[in-house]
Amino acid sequence: MSPDKINPEVAGAKLGAGRVVAVTGTIASGKSTLGRMLEEMGWRVIEADAIVHRLYERGADGYRKLVDALGEGILTSSKDLDRGLLAAAMMRDPSVYATVNRLIHPLVREIWKHEVEESLRLHPQRPVAVVIPLLFESGAEEGFDLRVLVGCRASVSRQRLRDRGLTPEAADFWLGKQWTVEEKIQKCEKILWNEGSLELLRDEAKRLAGPARG
């Protein structure tokens, strides 16, 4: 598979000053790494996962909604949200997985959309990248000038997840809850294949970034 493939059906996507790009991919494909590289090159980068972390903080909207729906069994003794307990509950019970997505995805989308609007208002010439792991799964793919996939084989994702300490069962679970890389390729205009070195990914980031200006 080409490391820099353009979907011919949508290859005419026009990019200009103030462009808004969605970055997606399967788990452990290198999305956040690409995001950090783009940020170093002058882009405004918004991470959906970072927004989730904020929503899970004690007293935040996401925290309150999850505790109301699932009870205090997902909290630590100090009443913080225990992400490990929540993840285990999501893996064990499909209804918990569905509840978390139903409650959290709309909040995340509302926040990143607001942050995109603010960035374009304050810095209209500055490109924006929104890193959204579940871009298609959550139905958030519309409205972007370009959709970029950071891709790798499922076997590579599994090994990276195991290197992070996940069990094979957990790695398979989270991969199984996402579209496959082949499915995502069909929906993205730009594919950056990330099974090589960081230097190769940085070269791809430079080609994507162009003359980003703040």
BAFI-3210 file (N, C-alpha, C; in Angstrom, 3 decimals, decimal comma, padded with zeros to 6 digits):
// residues 214
n [1|2|3|4|5|6|7|8|9|10|11|12|13|14|15|16|17|18|19|20|21|22|23|24|25|26|27|28|29|30|31|32|33|34|35|36|37|38|39|40|41|42|43|44|45|46|47|48|49|50|51|52|53|54|55|56|57|58|59|60|61|62|63|64|65|66|67|68|69|70|71|72|73|74|75|76|77|78|79|80|81|82|83|84|85|86|87|88|89|90|91|92|93|94|95|96|97|98|99|100|101|102|103|104|105|106|107|108|109|110|111|112|113|114|115|116|117|118|119|120|121|122|123|124|125|126|127|128|129|130|131|132|133|134|135|136|137|138|139|140|141|142|143|144|145|146|147|148|149|150|151|152|153|154|155|156|157|158|159|160|161|162|163|164|165|166|167|168|169|170|171|172|173|174|175|176|177|178|179|180|181|182|183|184|185|186|187|188|189|190|191|192|193|194|195|196|197|198|199|200|201|202|203|204|205|206|207|208|209|210|211|212|213|214]
n.u [000,852|000,541|002,430|001,489|-001,197|-003,740|-007,179|-008,820|-011,420|-012,018|-009,995|-009,845|-010,109|-010,005|-007,507|-006,734|-005,744|-006,436|-007,444|-009,154|-008,442|-009,129|-007,682|-007,304|-007,454|-006,661|-006,429|-003,364|-001,947|-000,455|-001,543|-001,600|001,095|001,595|-000,009|001,412|003,700|002,673|001,834|004,286|005,045|003,563|000,814|-002,523|-003,518|-005,976|-006,928|-009,062|-008,966|-007,675|-009,625|-011,558|-010,239|-010,356|-013,118|-013,557|-012,607|-013,057|-016,225|-016,625|-018,640|-018,781|-017,933|-020,003|-022,246|-021,566|-021,330|-023,932|-025,246|-023,967|-023,270|-021,399|-019,518|-017,518|-015,661|-012,748|-011,524|-011,189|-013,040|-012,455|-012,701|-012,142|-010,323|-009,401|-011,178|-013,502|-012,891|-012,651|-015,281|-016,566|-015,517|-016,533|-019,323|-021,524|-023,566|-022,650|-020,472|-021,869|-023,358|-021,388|-020,281|-022,565|-023,061|-020,651|-019,491|-021,092|-020,512|-017,741|-017,582|-018,936|-017,168|-014,709|-015,543|-016,178|-013,616|-012,275|-013,671|-013,004|-010,230|-010,041|-011,258|-009,546|-007,052|-007,081|-005,493|-004,178|-003,684|-005,761|-005,767|-007,736|-007,620|-009,142|-009,933|-012,213|-013,516|-015,209|-016,755|-018,183|-019,674|-018,681|-017,495|-018,078|-017,685|-014,986|-012,028|-010,203|-009,602|-007,452|-005,755|-003,858|-002,188|-001,740|-000,934|-003,198|-001,872|000,436|-000,615|-001,622|000,760|001,997|000,153|000,429|003,035|002,583|001,497|-001,020|-003,201|-003,395|-006,113|-007,409|-006,301|-007,327|-010,037|-010,385|-009,456|-011,366|-013,613|-013,428|-013,577|-012,035|-008,689|-008,759|-011,408|-011,439|-009,625|-011,072|-012,614|-011,038|-009,126|-006,403|-003,690|-001,397|001,022|002,148|004,448|007,082|010,010|010,171|011,237|010,451|007,670|007,683|008,602|006,371|004,547|005,604|005,175|002,425|001,890|002,960|003,372|002,540|001,092|001,093]
n.v [-001,196|002,194|004,751|007,292|007,952|009,103|009,386|008,984|009,787|011,928|013,693|016,333|018,028|021,238|023,172|025,915|029,047|028,964|026,399|023,427|020,421|017,010|014,543|011,145|007,613|004,157|002,760|003,404|004,071|006,319|008,856|010,970|011,519|012,536|014,803|016,268|016,842|018,476|020,602|021,607|022,685|024,915|024,686|024,836|022,478|020,267|017,933|015,254|013,230|014,521|016,336|014,574|013,696|016,068|016,274|014,150|014,940|015,607|016,895|017,972|018,177|015,685|013,887|014,183|013,319|010,643|009,520|009,891|008,157|005,668|005,252|005,323|003,377|003,582|005,255|006,385|005,960|008,535|009,855|010,551|010,015|006,753|005,703|003,231|001,423|002,232|001,601|-001,170|-001,833|-001,056|-002,905|-005,224|-005,002|-004,432|-002,511|-000,541|000,418|001,515|003,479|005,231|006,214|007,428|009,496|010,942|011,508|013,595|015,801|016,070|016,691|019,141|020,760|020,627|021,736|024,340|025,189|025,071|027,066|029,311|029,392|029,880|032,349|033,979|033,530|033,524|032,714|030,503|027,055|024,348|021,348|018,636|016,032|013,058|010,071|008,353|009,289|008,591|006,567|007,915|009,617|012,147|013,241|015,219|018,505|019,104|020,263|018,459|015,024|013,122|010,110|008,346|005,511|001,978|-001,533|-003,868|-005,729|-004,368|-002,274|-003,813|-004,833|-002,455|-001,611|-003,658|-003,179|-000,923|-001,938|-003,107|-005,927|-008,785|-009,366|-006,962|-005,262|-006,410|-005,992|-003,132|-002,501|-003,887|-002,343|-000,273|001,104|-000,763|-000,306|-000,480|000,205|002,848|004,020|004,262|006,472|008,653|011,409|011,649|009,572|008,607|006,385|004,645|002,876|002,997|004,866|007,627|009,773|009,405|009,748|012,386|013,637|013,221|014,752|017,303|017,625|017,644|019,860|022,234|025,765|026,660|029,219|031,328]
n.w [000,000|-000,802|000,842|000,666|-000,347|-002,498|-002,516|-005,461|-006,058|-004,507|-004,774|-005,414|-003,269|-001,928|-000,536|001,492|002,983|006,437|006,488|007,541|008,926|009,380|011,358|011,505|012,348|013,083|016,428|018,068|015,780|015,258|015,248|017,177|017,332|014,766|015,038|017,009|015,553|013,497|015,063|015,933|013,572|013,277|013,152|014,515|016,752|017,755|020,074|020,294|022,240|024,344|025,048|026,008|028,331|029,824|030,145|031,823|034,238|037,725|038,456|035,940|032,902|031,537|033,510|035,438|033,975|033,428|035,999|036,909|035,155|035,401|038,007|041,171|041,103|039,251|040,225|042,044|045,443|046,256|044,821|042,224|038,672|037,670|035,170|034,400|035,649|034,360|031,682|031,913|032,587|030,250|028,456|029,494|029,475|026,965|027,001|028,695|027,255|025,059|026,379|027,399|024,988|023,882|025,682|025,846|023,287|021,951|023,620|023,339|020,612|020,504|021,947|020,458|018,058|018,823|019,585|017,149|015,714|017,257|016,891|014,117|014,030|015,537|014,371|011,332|009,179|009,967|009,750|010,900|012,692|013,628|015,750|015,690|016,828|016,485|014,162|011,939|013,044|014,991|013,484|012,776|010,541|008,647|007,131|007,060|005,364|004,506|004,998|006,811|007,030|009,340|008,976|009,625|009,624|011,210|012,792|013,474|015,005|017,146|018,269|019,090|021,012|022,887|023,624|025,065|027,309|027,286|027,452|025,220|024,833|025,515|023,592|021,234|021,719|021,700|019,148|017,707|018,067|016,354|013,025|010,393|009,093|006,344|005,757|006,653|004,913|002,548|003,021|003,351|002,114|002,112|002,825|005,211|005,608|008,349|009,314|009,516|010,354|012,744|011,434|008,789|009,056|009,880|007,577|005,951|007,385|006,987|004,246|004,240|005,833|004,642|004,019|006,790|008,709|011,567]
ca.u [000,000|001,336|002,430|000,977|-002,210|-004,856|-008,412|-009,065|-012,783|-012,124|-008,659|-009,909|-010,353|-009,213|-006,971|-006,234|-005,509|-007,511|-008,016|-009,440|-008,122|-009,365|-006,679|-007,883|-006,715|-006,945|-005,713|-001,911|-001,424|000,447|-002,312|-001,149|002,459|001,452|-000,537|002,498|004,578|002,004|001,864|005,634|005,158|002,752|-000,621|-003,333|-003,906|-006,983|-006,962|-010,308|-008,658|-007,381|-010,923|-012,161|-009,588|-010,918|-014,506|-013,548|-012,158|-014,133|-017,093|-016,861|-019,905|-018,684|-017,878|-021,334|-023,148|-021,203|-021,680|-025,397|-025,709|-023,317|-023,075|-020,083|-018,608|-016,433|-014,848|-011,760|-011,923|-011,176|-014,129|-012,037|-013,105|-011,103|-010,393|-009,207|-012,451|-014,458|-012,527|-012,996|-016,739|-016,925|-015,152|-017,351|-020,759|-021,763|-024,452|-021,808|-019,745|-022,805|-023,726|-020,263|-020,212|-023,755|-022,968|-019,405|-019,195|-021,650|-019,789|-016,437|-017,773|-019,291|-015,974|-013,717|-016,086|-015,998|-012,197|-011,955|-014,227|-012,202|-008,924|-010,201|-011,607|-008,380|-005,909|-007,733|-004,530|-003,495|-004,391|-006,205|-005,938|-008,494|-007,276|-010,364|-009,793|-013,469|-014,102|-016,311|-017,607|-019,052|-020,409|-018,190|-016,564|-018,459|-017,273|-013,537|-011,473|-009,424|-009,568|-006,149|-005,637|-002,561|-002,537|-000,796|-001,628|-003,745|-000,844|001,339|-001,351|-001,665|002,072|002,211|-000,682|001,056|004,211|002,074|001,043|-002,352|-003,258|-003,883|-007,575|-007,787|-005,929|-008,307|-011,332|-010,433|-009,370|-012,629|-014,643|-013,167|-013,530|-010,723|-007,924|-009,225|-012,644|-011,120|-008,946|-012,077|-013,285|-010,054|-008,483|-004,941|-003,276|000,006|001,262|003,097|005,088|008,520|010,634|009,595|011,722|009,584|006,391|007,909|008,639|004,976|003,932|006,077|004,477|001,041|001,794|003,213|003,778|001,576|001,436|000,307]
ca.v [000,000|003,411|005,548|008,644|007,640|010,026|008,800|009,749|010,307|013,182|014,282|017,755|018,814|022,449|023,662|027,267|029,611|028,679|025,091|022,598|019,048|015,957|013,476|009,969|006,371|003,159|002,952|003,186|004,225|007,462|010,093|012,024|011,868|013,455|016,047|017,020|017,347|019,611|021,718|022,169|023,385|026,127|024,429|024,671|021,072|019,981|016,481|014,782|012,473|015,479|016,863|013,529|013,760|017,216|015,961|013,148|015,527|015,692|018,052|018,337|017,668|014,256|013,212|014,175|012,475|009,234|009,087|009,790|007,010|004,397|005,125|005,656|002,242|003,919|006,272|005,982|006,282|009,994|010,341|010,838|008,966|005,747|005,352|001,791|000,784|002,539|000,806|-002,568|-001,947|-000,962|-004,170|-006,301|-004,815|-003,602|-001,381|000,509|000,990|002,347|004,632|006,172|006,880|008,273|010,674|011,693|011,982|014,925|016,824|016,245|017,377|020,537|021,484|020,844|022,674|025,681|025,527|025,347|028,377|030,332|029,470|030,540|033,750|034,700|033,335|032,977|032,145|029,361|025,788|023,649|019,895|018,051|014,610|012,386|008,634|007,755|010,288|008,013|005,789|008,839|010,445|013,520|013,451|016,289|019,875|019,288|020,460|017,271|013,973|012,469|008,868|007,791|004,099|000,872|-002,813|-004,204|-006,431|-003,344|-001,635|-004,740|-004,879|-001,176|-001,613|-004,553|-002,466|000,055|-002,654|-003,699|-007,361|-009,089|-009,293|-005,550|-004,725|-006,887|-005,362|-001,747|-002,521|-004,382|-001,314|000,760|000,697|-001,244|000,673|-000,539|000,983|004,265|004,476|004,605|007,719|009,715|011,918|011,567|008,469|008,586|005,028|004,851|001,669|003,226|005,672|008,938|010,693|009,258|010,389|013,833|014,069|013,272|015,900|018,515|017,744|018,003|021,170|023,357|026,997|027,061|030,504|031,658]
ca.w [000,000|-000,897|002,063|000,422|-001,351|-002,616|-003,025|-006,696|-006,139|-003,767|-004,808|-005,681|-002,056|-002,021|000,721|001,431|004,300|007,368|006,244|008,714|008,553|010,363|011,397|012,146|012,158|014,101|017,674|018,033|014,418|015,212|015,039|018,087|016,932|013,639|015,570|017,646|014,493|012,858|016,010|015,861|012,285|013,295|013,106|015,729|016,824|018,777|020,291|020,903|023,456|025,410|025,476|026,846|029,640|030,540|030,494|032,881|035,501|038,719|038,330|034,536|032,361|031,262|034,814|036,052|033,184|033,591|037,357|036,953|034,369|035,740|039,444|041,710|040,968|038,325|040,881|043,035|046,820|046,391|043,965|040,858|037,747|037,464|033,752|034,286|035,985|033,296|030,510|032,194|032,501|028,830|027,826|030,070|029,265|025,776|027,287|029,268|026,117|024,302|027,207|027,417|023,684|023,706|026,537|025,724|021,927|021,648|024,376|022,698|019,331|020,787|022,387|019,403|017,075|019,379|019,538|015,743|015,383|017,934|016,239|012,818|014,270|016,041|013,466|010,132|008,234|010,590|009,553|012,109|012,607|014,732|015,822|016,152|016,564|016,022|013,263|011,172|013,939|015,723|012,535|012,873|009,434|007,720|007,393|006,989|004,031|004,167|006,021|006,727|007,784|009,712|008,901|009,764|009,690|012,526|013,565|014,007|016,105|018,283|018,911|019,774|022,210|023,864|024,125|026,046|028,494|027,155|027,211|023,870|024,817|025,489|022,282|020,254|021,994|021,246|017,684|017,176|018,185|015,360|011,629|009,984|008,332|004,957|005,684|006,820|003,695|001,540|003,390|003,554|000,911|002,233|003,685|005,614|006,115|009,444|009,839|009,448|011,400|013,017|010,410|007,619|009,356|009,895|006,175|005,502|008,051|006,314|002,964|004,537|006,483|003,759|004,702|007,824|009,317|012,739]
c.u [000,881|001,285|001,834|-000,071|-003,328|-006,052|-008,819|-010,447|-012,928|-010,799|-008,691|-010,177|-009,421|-008,778|-006,463|-005,977|-006,707|-008,128|-008,181|-009,334|-008,478|-008,262|-007,289|-007,017|-007,114|-006,113|-004,238|-001,324|-000,440|-000,236|-001,781|000,274|002,434|000,944|000,542|003,446|003,966|002,012|003,227|005,829|004,210|001,261|-001,243|-003,831|-004,830|-007,120|-008,268|-010,038|-008,342|-008,669|-011,630|-011,554|-010,145|-012,342|-014,600|-013,070|-013,337|-014,911|-017,379|-018,145|-019,865|-018,673|-019,272|-022,282|-022,838|-021,565|-023,191|-025,884|-025,200|-023,083|-021,633|-019,107|-017,456|-015,487|-013,822|-012,279|-011,942|-012,168|-013,676|-012,520|-011,921|-011,208|-010,200|-010,477|-013,484|-014,166|-012,896|-014,497|-017,208|-016,616|-016,077|-018,806|-020,996|-022,656|-023,677|-021,023|-020,648|-023,176|-022,624|-020,185|-021,375|-023,637|-021,766|-019,176|-019,819|-020,932|-018,441|-016,584|-018,097|-018,054|-015,001|-014,245|-015,925|-014,535|-011,733|-012,435|-013,409|-010,847|-009,021|-010,544|-010,372|-007,195|-006,405|-006,773|-003,883|-004,278|-004,691|-006,309|-006,691|-008,240|-008,436|-010,249|-011,044|-014,226|-015,329|-017,283|-018,595|-019,843|-019,972|-017,379|-016,892|-017,841|-015,780|-013,107|-010,709|-009,499|-008,303|-006,151|-004,175|-002,782|-001,383|-001,604|-002,120|-002,711|000,151|000,673|-001,361|-000,327|002,358|001,390|-000,102|002,304|003,818|001,529|-000,346|-002,234|-003,688|-005,400|-008,047|-007,462|-006,941|-009,667|-011,381|-010,282|-010,692|-013,763|-014,458|-013,346|-012,130|-010,000|-008,364|-010,509|-012,364|-010,446|-009,953|-012,734|-012,324|-009,405|-006,973|-004,599|-001,785|000,259|002,404|003,563|006,612|009,006|009,865|010,024|010,861|008,231|006,547|007,995|007,225|004,267|004,340|005,365|003,023|000,934|001,963|003,602|002,746|002,048|000,528|-000,285]
c.v [001,237|004,188|006,919|008,562|008,671|009,275|009,584|010,356|011,654|013,935|015,784|018,609|020,015|022,905|025,072|027,751|029,328|027,318|024,320|021,139|018,116|014,919|012,300|008,754|005,376|003,441|002,585|003,278|005,382|008,792|011,239|012,459|012,826|014,803|016,897|017,604|018,552|020,835|022,393|022,994|024,574|025,931|024,528|023,234|020,864|018,467|016,083|014,025|013,396|016,107|015,853|013,561|014,918|016,937|014,953|013,704|015,725|017,001|018,483|017,685|016,163|013,427|013,080|013,249|010,992|008,720|008,955|008,518|005,678|004,195|005,368|004,491|002,489|004,958|005,642|006,331|007,784|010,668|010,869|009,708|008,036|005,242|003,854|001,026|001,015|001,698|-000,659|-002,789|-001,893|-002,265|-005,301|-006,227|-003,909|-002,399|-000,226|001,199|001,947|003,606|005,676|006,925|007,842|009,563|011,556|012,257|013,344|016,050|017,119|017,044|018,854|021,353|021,694|021,774|024,113|026,107|025,799|026,741|029,500|030,500|030,198|032,016|034,559|034,646|032,731|032,364|030,864|028,071|025,113|022,160|019,428|016,544|013,873|010,895|008,010|008,718|009,745|007,252|006,676|009,760|011,892|013,951|014,626|017,627|020,123|019,507|019,231|016,299|013,156|011,226|008,578|006,290|003,159|-000,416|-003,077|-004,908|-005,457|-002,613|-002,527|-004,769|-003,590|-001,109|-002,521|-003,920|-001,411|-000,623|-003,237|-005,204|-007,611|-008,975|-007,842|-004,923|-005,140|-006,224|-003,962|-001,648|-002,942|-003,382|-000,184|000,195|000,160|-000,160|000,684|000,268|002,474|004,835|004,955|005,958|008,900|010,114|011,702|010,456|008,572|007,234|005,070|003,523|001,805|004,062|006,969|009,947|010,618|009,920|011,901|014,388|014,189|014,480|017,204|018,717|018,154|019,447|022,321|024,586|027,456|028,334|030,758|033,033]
c.w [000,000|000,402|001,870|-000,672|-001,323|-003,180|-004,270|-006,765|-005,442|-003,772|-005,030|-004,462|-002,038|-000,661|000,518|002,839|005,195|007,178|007,546|008,289|009,698|010,234|012,141|011,865|013,223|015,342|017,489|016,632|014,297|014,992|015,896|017,765|015,753|014,119|016,215|016,601|013,795|013,767|015,999|014,594|012,177|013,240|014,494|015,713|018,013|018,874|020,962|022,200|024,624|025,936|026,368|028,239|030,461|030,994|031,636|034,222|036,445|038,576|036,909|034,030|032,123|032,532|035,407|035,298|033,380|034,978|037,497|036,271|034,897|037,231|039,860|041,675|040,015|038,926|041,812|044,424|047,058|045,449|042,612|039,955|037,501|036,026|033,533|034,588|034,890|032,057|030,709|032,087|031,052|028,097|028,263|029,636|028,057|026,046|027,915|028,158|025,338|025,077|027,216|026,095|023,479|024,506|026,208|024,327|021,615|022,384|023,734|021,410|019,549|021,150|021,240|018,320|017,549|019,282|018,109|015,361|016,005|017,261|014,906|012,972|014,658|015,079|012,153|009,123|008,749|010,368|010,886|011,806|013,841|014,699|016,479|015,839|015,951|015,104|012,548|012,062|014,697|014,799|012,504|011,664|008,527|008,122|007,351|005,543|003,558|005,331|005,794|007,606|008,072|009,862|009,175|009,802|011,109|013,387|014,178|015,168|017,340|019,017|019,663|021,053|023,282|024,456|025,151|027,299|028,415|026,942|025,770|023,761|024,741|024,136|021,220|020,457|021,390|019,731|017,061|017,244|017,178|013,956|011,332|009,191|006,874|004,775|005,783|005,569|002,656|001,799|003,514|002,235|000,924|003,218|003,939|006,269|007,115|010,035|009,820|010,617|011,625|011,956|009,149|007,846|009,375|008,472|005,608|006,107|007,378|004,985|003,169|005,005|005,507|004,572|005,727|008,499|010,505|012,618]
res [m|s|p|d|k|i|n|p|e|v|a|g|a|k|l|g|a|g|r|v|v|a|v|t|g|t|i|a|s|g|k|s|t|l|g|r|m|l|e|e|m|g|w|r|v|i|e|a|d|a|i|v|h|r|l|y|e|r|g|a|d|g|y|r|k|l|v|d|a|l|g|e|g|i|l|t|s|s|k|d|l|d|r|g|l|l|a|a|a|m|m|r|d|p|s|v|y|a|t|v|n|r|l|i|h|p|l|v|r|e|i|w|k|h|e|v|e|e|s|l|r|l|h|p|q|r|p|v|a|v|v|i|p|l|l|f|e|s|g|a|e|e|g|f|d|l|r|v|l|v|g|c|r|a|s|v|s|r|q|r|l|r|d|r|g|l|t|p|e|a|a|d|f|w|l|g|k|q|w|t|v|e|e|k|i|q|k|c|e|k|i|l|w|n|e|g|s|l|e|l|l|r|d|e|a|k|r|l|a|g|p|a|r|g]
***
